[in-house]
Amino acid sequence: MYKTNLSYTVTEDGSLADIKASGNNELFNNETVSSFKRANENITWKPAEKDGKPVRYRMRIPLTMSFE
């Protein structure tokens, strides 16, 4: 079973920054980051807001994959 935690920051303008993955298999981590970047090409996210103004926000997605 492969596990990784994908983390990234949605910036004030809706772009992504600091995309990283950490887990028990470096190849799976690298592929997770690569796939996430490809899936989000030409995508603008809606940034988080505080007091009505856009702010940077750190996100984390745990992923698990197993093969039988």
HELIX and SHEET records of a PDB file:
HELIX    1   1 GLU A   26  ALA A   39  1                                  14    
SHEET    1   A 3 LEU A  16  GLY A  23  0                                        
SHEET    2   A 3 TYR A   2  VAL A  10 -1                                        
SHEET    3   A 3 TYR A  57  MET A  65 -1                                        
SHEET    1   B 2 ALA A  48  LYS A  50  0                                        
SHEET    2   B 2 LYS A  53  VAL A  55 -1                                        
END                                                                             
